[in-house]
Amino acid sequence: MSLVLVVSLTASALSGIAWTGNLAGFQQEFAKNDETPLFSEFKGVHIGLTADEARSKLGAPSDKGDEQDVFTLSEQNTAQVYYDKDKKVYAVSVFYIDAKAAPAPKSVFGSDVAPKADGSIYRMVRYPKAGYWVSYNRTAGADPMVTVTMQKM
């Protein structure tokens, strides 16, 4: 059941890739020209890696495809890796069912992100020099989940 929920969250997280501006108070940011992202890889998988290299770093996917793989790393942690037409990684989304196991926003962006009144957190930063953006999304509620995504621009 949780895997279905996680896959649903991925589609939602990646559906706004062409989005620019402000959506319900969630504003994107552009990093300074010389700024490089702290979140540049997950377990050795980074933008531009081949599908075979990504699979060798994360193990056998629980759902394998030409355009995306799903890796079930534990009951509480999954990752989805997306591939372009050349079979190279263009996006990585990591899902933490238990927010306590997720990295803090400071370790993703280098600074804290203040939660909203309901406890949710959202931040997206574009890194033009690196050629990709990074987002952090924590849901509201008593049992929040966290999604950390990086995607080629």
C-alpha positions in Angstrom: 0.0 0.0 0.0 2.7 2.5 0.9 4.5 1.9 -2.4 1.4 2.9 -4.3 1.3 6.1 -2.2 4.9 6.8 -2.9 4.5 6.4 -6.6 1.6 8.7 -6.5 3.7 11.3 -4.7 6.4 11.1 -7.4 4.0 11.9 -10.2 2.8 14.8 -8.2 6.3 16.0 -7.4 7.5 15.8 -11.0 4.3 17.1 -12.6 5.2 20.8 -12.1 8.7 20.7 -13.8 7.8 23.5 -16.1 6.3 25.6 -13.3 7.7 29.0 -12.8 6.6 31.5 -10.2 4.4 31.1 -7.2 1.9 28.4 -6.5 -0.2 28.7 -3.3 2.6 30.5 -1.5 5.3 28.0 -2.6 8.0 30.1 -4.3 10.9 28.8 -6.3 14.3 30.3 -5.8 17.3 30.7 -8.0 20.7 30.0 -6.5 23.5 32.5 -6.9 25.6 31.9 -10.0 28.5 30.4 -8.1 26.4 28.3 -5.7 26.5 24.6 -6.1 23.9 22.3 -4.6 24.7 20.3 -1.4 22.3 17.6 -2.6 24.1 16.4 -5.7 23.7 12.7 -5.5 21.9 9.9 -3.7 23.9 6.8 -2.8 26.2 7.6 -5.7 23.4 8.2 -8.3 23.5 11.7 -9.9 22.2 13.5 -12.9 23.8 12.2 -16.1 24.7 8.7 -14.8 23.7 5.8 -17.1 20.8 3.5 -16.1 23.2 0.6 -15.7 25.5 2.6 -13.4 22.5 3.8 -11.3 21.3 0.2 -11.0 24.7 -1.0 -10.0 24.8 1.6 -7.2 21.2 1.1 -5.9 20.8 -2.7 -6.6 18.1 -4.4 -8.4 15.0 -2.2 -8.9 11.7 -3.4 -7.5 10.1 -2.0 -10.7 12.4 -1.7 -13.7 11.6 0.2 -16.9 13.2 2.0 -19.8 12.1 5.4 -18.5 12.1 4.9 -14.7 13.1 2.5 -12.0 11.7 2.2 -8.5 14.1 1.0 -5.8 12.6 -0.2 -2.5 15.5 0.5 -0.1 13.5 -0.4 3.1 9.9 -0.4 4.3 10.4 3.3 5.0 12.5 4.5 2.1 12.2 4.3 -1.7 13.8 6.0 -4.6 12.7 6.6 -8.1 15.2 7.2 -10.9 14.1 8.7 -14.2 15.9 8.2 -17.5 16.0 10.2 -20.7 15.9 8.8 -24.2 19.7 8.2 -24.0 19.2 6.1 -20.9 20.8 8.7 -18.6 19.5 9.9 -15.2 17.6 13.1 -15.5 15.8 13.0 -12.1 16.0 11.3 -8.7 13.3 11.4 -6.1 13.8 9.9 -2.7 10.9 9.2 -0.4 11.0 8.9 3.3 7.7 7.5 4.8 9.0 8.4 8.2 10.1 12.0 8.2 12.5 11.3 11.1 14.7 9.2 8.8 14.9 12.0 6.2 17.7 14.5 5.9 17.0 17.9 7.4 16.4 20.8 4.9 19.7 22.3 6.2 21.7 19.3 4.9 19.9 19.6 1.5 20.1 23.4 1.1 22.7 24.6 3.6 20.1 26.6 5.6 17.0 25.8 7.6 13.6 26.1 6.1 10.9 27.3 8.4 7.8 25.0 8.5 4.4 26.4 7.8 1.8 26.5 10.7 0.6 23.0 9.8 4.2 21.6 9.9 4.6 21.2 6.2 7.8 22.4 4.4 8.4 23.1 0.8 11.4 24.7 -0.9 12.7 24.5 -4.4 16.0 26.0 -5.6 17.2 26.1 -9.2 21.0 25.8 -9.7 21.6 27.1 -13.2 25.4 26.5 -13.0 24.8 22.8 -12.1 21.9 22.5 -14.6 19.3 21.1 -12.2 16.9 22.0 -9.4 16.4 20.5 -6.0 13.2 20.4 -4.0 12.3 19.4 -0.5 8.7 18.6 0.5 7.4 17.5 3.9 3.8 16.8 4.3 1.7 18.1 7.2 0.1 16.0 9.9 1.1 13.7 12.7 3.0 11.2 10.4 4.7 13.4 7.8 6.5 12.1 4.8 9.5 13.7 3.0 10.4 13.8 -0.6 13.7 15.1 -1.8 14.0 15.5 -5.6 16.7 16.7 -8.0 15.9 17.1 -11.7 17.8 18.3 -14.7 16.6 21.7 -16.0 
